[in-house]
Amino acid sequence: MYTKELKQFVGKEVTLKGWVSNKRESKTITFVVLRDGFGFCQCIIDQQNVGDEQFNDSRTLGLESSVEMTGKVVEDERQIGGYELHVTALKVLQAVSDYPIAKKEHGIEFLMDNRHLWLRSKRQWAVMKVRNRIIFSIHSFFQERGFVQMDAPIFTENAAEGTTDLFETDYFGQPAYLSQSGQLYGEAMAMAMGKIYTFGPTFRSEKSKTRRHLSEFWMIEPEMTFCDIFGNMDVIEEFLRYVVEDVVEHCKEELEILERDTSKLLTVGKKFPRLTYDEAVKILKGEQDVDGQNSIQTLENDLSAVKASISAKNTEIAEREAAIAAGGMKKGQINFNQNKIDTLKQELKQLEEDERNIPNWIESAKNFQYGNDFGGSDETVITRLFDLPIMVYDWPHEVKAFYMKRNPENPKFARGVDVLAPEGYGEIVGGGERETSEEWLKEKIVEHGLPMKAFEWYLDLRRFGSVPHSGFGLGLERMVAWICKLEHVRETIPFPRYYGRIAP
């Protein structure tokens, strides 16, 4: 049986099989936290209950030893999962003594080099479980609303959005590219089916190592006929609300492991603010306040608070280290203080990064040039003023993809929309209404330096029964990062690929 089934067997004897994720010992009792892929359970191995031989076997168990344990299920709300196992029999399948990932701080490169093992940790397990639920929820949302899932090709002969970030490959003697987006094909499929969505891998060759970038990631791209930008924004808002609320409801244990404040996620129940590009620029530059908050002043206040917090944590670390060095502590007290020091040092890393970044954000916001696209720092500055996702629409057409429809009332703007997640996470959705004019599309293809011949099939969609249509793309990994409140998207996918990383 599995740990997720324990509540059905309270007071009964069961057998669990799994791996040791944590262990502590006393003179006559060994406490093992067992993981089996479905959850965790504390198992209590008492020498009186299992005998000397099996008890001695329990002492040999290092992290990730594989074991089989039989015992009585006891309810205990204080334990992870709410149940524990009082062991009566123990069988060691493999005793491990040199597991590389110890219960101490490791550098990120070491952890990424050992990603195949790091996935076993409680935190990474929780992230992958949340990712799985997000995927399930996404499919549920679209299937319940009559969307048809269809698949776009991964090999393409042309760029969807630009030519500078493509992976080129040889396709039977001719050049082909790994897909940047399935959206163009999604438009063709929507003209046949009405409402579709694609869900597949996407590739970008940007040489970027920011916390938001991967070279291989998964995109969800719905496309809807007879739908303008405002109807599109309605669907985006309903979609994000549905997914977030579903994950919060079904991933309570996982979000608790991640120490995620779910109250900050459930703000999605409120109406999403919708800002034009012009309004967003004024907010970014500190020329327009949001509920009495000014972007520049808020950043300056945050910087002062960060510096004070760094000072306080450094003082606490020094005091705890001095207390350990003075001696006289029991082993448990030493371990407690060392764990606290490790936690404080991790928190310090983020604070020190904020101390470095905030002055740059202030400078960038003050000097932002109207007409530019938003960078990651610009999105961070704006979203720190909001407690729920915001929609920014009607962008200068020069910074948006060639297929975006021009605003008929003011053609200098494209009817695109970006959804920016709160807490500094920035863009998670990009979309908009598609251009229906064949002539305007041709102009933009030329303007972007794209080969006209490669887009003849796409232009056919405007020649034969063109209708208003819209859609969007959600980056799965950015969604996972926001919901789990992760510092970097590399933790959101089992085996991340980004600039400089292709193994394991």
ROKOL-341389 format. One line per field, with one value per residue (C-alpha): residue in one letter; residue number from 0; x, y, z. Coordinates in steps of 0.001 Angstrom, whole numbers. Example, Ala and Ser with C-alpha at 12.3 -4.5 7.8 and 13.67 -1.06 7.14 Angstrom:
2
code = c(a:s)
pos = c(0:1)
px = c(12300:13670)
py = c(-4500:-1060)
pz = c(7800:7140)
***
This chain:
504
code = c(m:y:t:k:e:l:k:q:f:v:g:k:e:v:t:l:k:g:w:v:s:n:k:r:e:s:k:t:i:t:f:v:v:l:r:d:g:f:g:f:c:q:c:i:i:d:q:q:n:v:g:d:e:q:f:n:d:s:r:t:l:g:l:e:s:s:v:e:m:t:g:k:v:v:e:d:e:r:q:i:g:g:y:e:l:h:v:t:a:l:k:v:l:q:a:v:s:d:y:p:i:a:k:k:e:h:g:i:e:f:l:m:d:n:r:h:l:w:l:r:s:k:r:q:w:a:v:m:k:v:r:n:r:i:i:f:s:i:h:s:f:f:q:e:r:g:f:v:q:m:d:a:p:i:f:t:e:n:a:a:e:g:t:t:d:l:f:e:t:d:y:f:g:q:p:a:y:l:s:q:s:g:q:l:y:g:e:a:m:a:m:a:m:g:k:i:y:t:f:g:p:t:f:r:s:e:k:s:k:t:r:r:h:l:s:e:f:w:m:i:e:p:e:m:t:f:c:d:i:f:g:n:m:d:v:i:e:e:f:l:r:y:v:v:e:d:v:v:e:h:c:k:e:e:l:e:i:l:e:r:d:t:s:k:l:l:t:v:g:k:k:f:p:r:l:t:y:d:e:a:v:k:i:l:k:g:e:q:d:v:d:g:q:n:s:i:q:t:l:e:n:d:l:s:a:v:k:a:s:i:s:a:k:n:t:e:i:a:e:r:e:a:a:i:a:a:g:g:m:k:k:g:q:i:n:f:n:q:n:k:i:d:t:l:k:q:e:l:k:q:l:e:e:d:e:r:n:i:p:n:w:i:e:s:a:k:n:f:q:y:g:n:d:f:g:g:s:d:e:t:v:i:t:r:l:f:d:l:p:i:m:v:y:d:w:p:h:e:v:k:a:f:y:m:k:r:n:p:e:n:p:k:f:a:r:g:v:d:v:l:a:p:e:g:y:g:e:i:v:g:g:g:e:r:e:t:s:e:e:w:l:k:e:k:i:v:e:h:g:l:p:m:k:a:f:e:w:y:l:d:l:r:r:f:g:s:v:p:h:s:g:f:g:l:g:l:e:r:m:v:a:w:i:c:k:l:e:h:v:r:e:t:i:p:f:p:r:y:y:g:r:i:a:p)
pos = c(0:1:2:3:4:5:6:7:8:9:10:11:12:13:14:15:16:17:18:19:20:21:22:23:24:25:26:27:28:29:30:31:32:33:34:35:36:37:38:39:40:41:42:43:44:45:46:47:48:49:50:51:52:53:54:55:56:57:58:59:60:61:62:63:64:65:66:67:68:69:70:71:72:73:74:75:76:77:78:79:80:81:82:83:84:85:86:87:88:89:90:91:92:93:94:95:96:97:98:99:100:101:102:103:104:105:106:107:108:109:110:111:112:113:114:115:116:117:118:119:120:121:122:123:124:125:126:127:128:129:130:131:132:133:134:135:136:137:138:139:140:141:142:143:144:145:146:147:148:149:150:151:152:153:154:155:156:157:158:159:160:161:162:163:164:165:166:167:168:169:170:171:172:173:174:175:176:177:178:179:180:181:182:183:184:185:186:187:188:189:190:191:192:193:194:195:196:197:198:199:200:201:202:203:204:205:206:207:208:209:210:211:212:213:214:215:216:217:218:219:220:221:222:223:224:225:226:227:228:229:230:231:232:233:234:235:236:237:238:239:240:241:242:243:244:245:246:247:248:249:250:251:252:253:254:255:256:257:258:259:260:261:262:263:264:265:266:267:268:269:270:271:272:273:274:275:276:277:278:279:280:281:282:283:284:285:286:287:288:289:290:291:292:293:294:295:296:297:298:299:300:301:302:303:304:305:306:307:308:309:310:311:312:313:314:315:316:317:318:319:320:321:322:323:324:325:326:327:328:329:330:331:332:333:334:335:336:337:338:339:340:341:342:343:344:345:346:347:348:349:350:351:352:353:354:355:356:357:358:359:360:361:362:363:364:365:366:367:368:369:370:371:372:373:374:375:376:377:378:379:380:381:382:383:384:385:386:387:388:389:390:391:392:393:394:395:396:397:398:399:400:401:402:403:404:405:406:407:408:409:410:411:412:413:414:415:416:417:418:419:420:421:422:423:424:425:426:427:428:429:430:431:432:433:434:435:436:437:438:439:440:441:442:443:444:445:446:447:448:449:450:451:452:453:454:455:456:457:458:459:460:461:462:463:464:465:466:467:468:469:470:471:472:473:474:475:476:477:478:479:480:481:482:483:484:485:486:487:488:489:490:491:492:493:494:495:496:497:498:499:500:501:502:503)
px = c(0:961:1240:-1722:-3956:-3003:-6167:-8167:-6185:-5972:-5465:-4591:-1303:64:3311:4966:7786:9935:13065:14501:14157:15145:16263:17015:17915:17672:19107:16279:14191:14875:12609:12488:10568:9680:8777:7175:6516:2961:3756:5660:5158:7079:7893:8814:11167:11244:13868:11328:8926:11318:14092:17814:18720:16164:16740:20458:19549:17604:20755:22539:19994:21393:19440:17720:18143:15306:13238:10074:8331:5312:3449:320:-1117:-1660:-3323:-1231:-2018:1412:3138:3496:477:-1341:-379:2600:3601:4560:6898:6808:8996:11740:13385:16321:16377:19511:21391:22891:25728:27056:24060:25533:22826:23199:21037:23096:23321:24521:25332:22858:25343:25964:22227:21654:24505:22663:19161:18374:18756:17628:14161:13746:13876:10673:10641:11228:8607:6110:6948:6468:3141:1934:3116:1140:-2024:-1623:-1440:-4531:-6410:-5460:-6847:-9987:-10654:-10471:-12179:-15105:-15579:-15580:-12026:-10404:-6820:-4717:-989:1272:4481:7804:9794:8964:10374:9975:10006:6741:7850:11408:14580:17111:16282:15825:17446:18325:18561:19017:15750:16613:19048:17169:17185:14383:13809:12542:9218:9076:5295:2428:244:272:-792:-3317:-5005:-5390:-6796:-9212:-10643:-11565:-12685:-13804:-11926:-8677:-5669:-2204:31:3583:7301:8684:12268:14139:17877:18348:21663:19962:20445:17764:15441:12605:14295:14577:15659:13035:9676:6005:3372:-402:-1847:-5622:-7105:-10728:-12664:-15147:-13338:-11764:-9102:-11625:-13283:-9774:-8947:-12176:-11117:-7574:-8902:-11391:-8677:-6069:-8649:-9826:-6310:-5038:-8115:-8049:-4376:-4866:-7763:-6023:-2366:-2671:75:2472:1980:2475:5810:6768:5660:3477:1140:-1998:-3873:-1651:-2798:-6495:-6586:-7309:-10940:-10953:-11324:-7974:-6853:-6631:-4121:-3237:443:326:-1098:1449:4355:3145:2924:6389:8002:6287:4067:848:161:-1698:-3937:-1663:1521:4230:6567:9780:8972:7938:11254:13201:11242:11829:15565:15706:13772:16071:19192:17715:16767:20262:21783:19390:20007:23777:23570:21434:23787:26794:25029:24025:27497:29051:26679:27668:31374:31070:30197:27848:25020:23400:23483:19837:20400:23448:21495:18591:20853:22821:19616:18455:21796:21512:17975:19096:21951:19538:17276:20306:21128:17751:17980:21473:20229:17415:19945:21875:18810:16576:18881:19071:15277:14888:17309:15721:12181:13104:14840:12351:11885:8286:7738:10046:8903:8978:11983:11933:12848:10113:7522:8842:8506:4904:3672:5048:2228:-524:-1640:-3140:-2384:-2696:-3354:-1455:-2892:-2637:1130:3184:2965:6732:7423:4795:4694:3845:478:-1018:-4059:-3736:-6149:-8543:-9014:-5273:-3114:116:-999:-1309:-4130:-1816:-2105:476:-599:1871:1819:2131:4971:7464:6930:6110:4776:3105:649:1069:-1627:-3969:-6243:-4861:-4609:-7279:-6042:-3910:-2285:-1317:67:2225:3551:4511:6150:8356:9006:10181:12423:10608:10404:7036:6971:7121:3961:1774:-164:-720:-1947:-4479:-6258:-7029:-8014:-10562:-13137:-11193:-12941:-11983:-9986:-7794:-5666:-2865:87:755:4267:3746:7041:6453:3014:4552:7195:4559:2185:5044:6853:10172:13172:14038:12149:14865:13101:9766:10631:12134:15260:15740:17514:18903:21989:24969:22944:22154:22878:21829)
py = c(0:3696:6514:8319:5423:5368:7111:4072:1726:3441:803:-1864:-3441:-2485:-2695:397:325:3315:5322:6995:10763:11582:9754:10469:8139:7706:4868:2382:4053:4991:7546:7250:9515:7242:8556:6408:8913:9529:11175:10886:8966:8912:5338:4567:1591:538:-2033:-3839:-4286:-5408:-7175:-6499:-7638:-5530:-2597:-2734:-2860:377:2057:1347:3236:6327:8794:7147:3620:1512:-364:-2305:-1752:-3401:-1941:-433:2809:5448:8819:11786:15254:16520:14307:14988:13530:13150:9490:7445:3794:1879:-676:-4378:-5664:-4129:-5363:-3450:-3646:-1513:350:3585:5311:7913:9705:12837:15304:15665:17586:20731:23675:22883:25236:25408:24052:20995:20443:20867:18436:15989:16858:13173:12789:16266:15463:13113:15925:16907:20393:19239:16516:19193:21369:18464:17554:21135:21134:17962:19477:22641:20533:18552:21760:23356:20413:20389:24083:23849:20475:21617:24613:22759:23454:20734:19829:19743:19535:21954:20716:21050:21336:24511:26160:29667:31768:32541:35711:36590:35163:35833:33073:29953:26535:25448:21795:19766:18375:15902:18320:21554:23912:23646:25252:24067:25734:29043:28777:26704:29780:30221:26612:27102:29771:27342:24665:27133:27980:24303:23582:26946:26721:24799:24637:23219:21993:21208:21954:25260:26291:29594:29971:33209:33198:34272:33066:35157:33548:33571:31932:28349:27127:24374:24909:24024:26329:26212:28124:28395:30056:31222:32341:35232:36636:40088:41217:41984:38580:37113:38937:37620:34034:34605:35939:33080:30572:31814:32042:28478:26993:28821:28070:24415:24028:25710:23344:20117:20776:21873:19525:20426:24191:23810:22053:24971:27399:29175:31847:30808:33960:35799:33390:33556:37253:35942:35903:39674:41416:41698:45289:46141:48836:50259:50418:54196:53776:51093:53302:56169:53773:52383:55836:56981:59471:57737:56120:52876:53089:55750:53803:55254:52826:54767:55593:51988:50726:53190:52081:48427:49049:50559:47595:45105:46728:46644:42988:42064:43691:41885:38467:38884:39741:36659:34382:35713:35217:31626:30742:32206:30195:26959:27791:28481:24810:23343:22657:19277:17673:18518:22178:22348:20833:23219:26264:25065:24480:27970:29423:27617:28993:32522:32292:31211:34160:36447:35416:36650:39844:40571:40005:42491:44958:44713:44776:47470:50425:49152:48838:52417:53712:51658:52765:56449:56236:53988:55123:55276:52878:50157:46730:45977:44098:41761:44537:46803:44055:43500:47178:47377:44107:44933:47493:44927:41855:39993:39541:42616:42887:45367:45826:48029:47992:49935:47701:47851:45732:43073:40119:40713:38969:41282:43255:47031:49033:50377:53588:54192:52020:52853:50335:46560:44722:42574:41777:40660:39285:40062:37945:39696:39451:40412:37358:39308:37999:34595:35084:36836:37052:39238:39657:38546:40738:39890:42158:40352:43600:44697:41233:41417:44799:43416:40294:42567:44897:41953:40643:37319:35229:35876:32479:30639:32445:31916:29195:31569:34310:31820:32026:35678:34905:32210:33068:35351:36150:38010:35657:35798:33638:33564:31562:30550:29532:26512:26863:30531:29601:26909:29363:31911:29468:27765:31090:29841:32060:30476:28569:25901:24186:24017:21316:17873:18331:22000:23149:26663:28482:26468:23476:20318:17616:15441)
pz = c(0:-204:2314:731:1816:5512:6719:5585:7848:11237:13946:11390:10341:6930:4987:3483:948:177:897:3972:3597:7178:10311:13948:16782:20523:22582:21934:19196:15580:13880:10111:7741:4836:1403:-1273:-4065:-2873:442:3698:6938:10209:11166:14782:15201:18854:19846:22053:19114:16364:18286:18432:14902:13039:15374:14587:10893:11345:12661:9370:7294:5622:3515:517:1835:439:3023:3662:7007:8565:11509:13013:11604:14299:13750:14898:13565:14606:12030:8335:6601:9931:10541:11699:11595:14753:13193:14091:11237:9129:5931:4455:657:302:3008:1644:3467:1063:-479:-2140:-1097:2654:5124:4686:2354:-1183:-4039:-6912:-9478:-7299:-6964:-10713:-11466:-9217:-10425:-10915:-7133:-6030:-7385:-4410:-1837:-82:-1557:-5139:-4668:-3637:-6659:-9079:-7453:-7856:-11470:-12090:-10590:-12662:-15828:-14810:-14014:-17347:-19295:-17135:-17760:-21536:-21880:-19729:-22050:-25334:-26464:-28582:-27770:-30930:-31566:-33401:-35062:-33264:-36501:-38453:-41565:-40208:-37069:-35318:-33576:-34545:-36020:-33247:-30775:-32903:-32601:-36143:-37126:-40284:-41605:-44368:-45964:-45445:-42456:-39923:-36556:-33195:-32534:-30658:-30470:-31813:-32166:-35951:-36409:-33616:-35718:-38620:-36317:-34686:-38115:-38391:-34823:-33386:-30089:-29645:-27378:-27809:-24991:-25928:-25664:-26903:-27551:-27316:-27887:-25956:-24099:-20907:-17338:-15651:-13132:-15695:-18682:-19899:-23327:-23302:-21649:-22031:-23462:-23341:-26298:-26791:-29868:-30230:-33284:-33182:-30158:-29773:-27302:-24566:-24823:-24790:-21557:-20010:-20796:-19492:-16194:-15788:-16705:-14216:-11436:-12114:-12105:-9016:-6921:-7985:-7031:-3654:-2944:-3994:-3062:563:1813:-985:-590:3157:2543:290:3019:461:1804:-98:932:-1576:-4305:-3496:-4350:-7869:-6739:-7265:-10623:-12415:-13068:-16777:-17731:-21104:-21939:-21419:-17903:-17018:-18132:-15929:-12945:-13676:-13819:-10620:-12465:-11369:-7982:-7291:-4216:-2767:-3520:-5729:-7495:-6847:-3238:-2580:-3922:-1768:1307:425:114:3599:5014:3243:4682:8190:7790:6546:9621:11974:10407:10442:14142:14875:12914:14846:18190:17404:16096:19246:21426:19658:19902:23637:24234:26807:24361:23918:20470:19830:20702:18433:15542:16123:16116:13086:11124:12062:10938:7586:7134:7998:5496:2770:3591:3551:-22:-1239:787:-510:-4045:-3395:-2002:-5278:-7537:-6072:-6893:-10492:-10633:-9414:-12030:-14807:-13886:-13789:-17181:-18992:-22589:-23798:-26685:-25349:-24287:-20556:-19250:-16268:-13835:-15208:-14677:-11162:-10255:-11503:-9998:-6537:-6317:-6906:-4951:-7933:-11641:-13835:-17565:-19709:-23204:-26312:-26804:-29369:-32427:-32998:-29883:-30569:-32952:-36603:-36347:-33687:-34821:-34876:-32763:-35433:-33432:-33034:-35337:-33522:-30886:-31280:-29549:-27472:-23778:-21226:-17846:-15076:-11923:-8545:-6001:-8700:-10920:-14053:-17343:-17271:-20166:-23495:-26128:-28059:-31038:-34415:-37482:-40061:-42859:-45440:-46531:-43023:-42333:-45444:-44343:-40933:-42409:-44536:-41596:-39449:-42231:-42497:-45718:-47380:-49089:-45769:-44630:-47700:-45900:-42968:-45319:-46724:-43380:-44246:-47840:-47152:-44509:-42186:-38893:-35711:-33506:-30420:-28207:-25697:-24439:-20850:-19866:-17612:-15762:-14950:-13635:-11411:-10162:-9174:-7477:-5572:-4983:-6344:-6931:-10304:-13001:-13092:-10142:-11992:-14540:-13867:-15984:-16916:-20040:-20069:-21319:-20128:-18884:-20868:-18264:-16614)
***
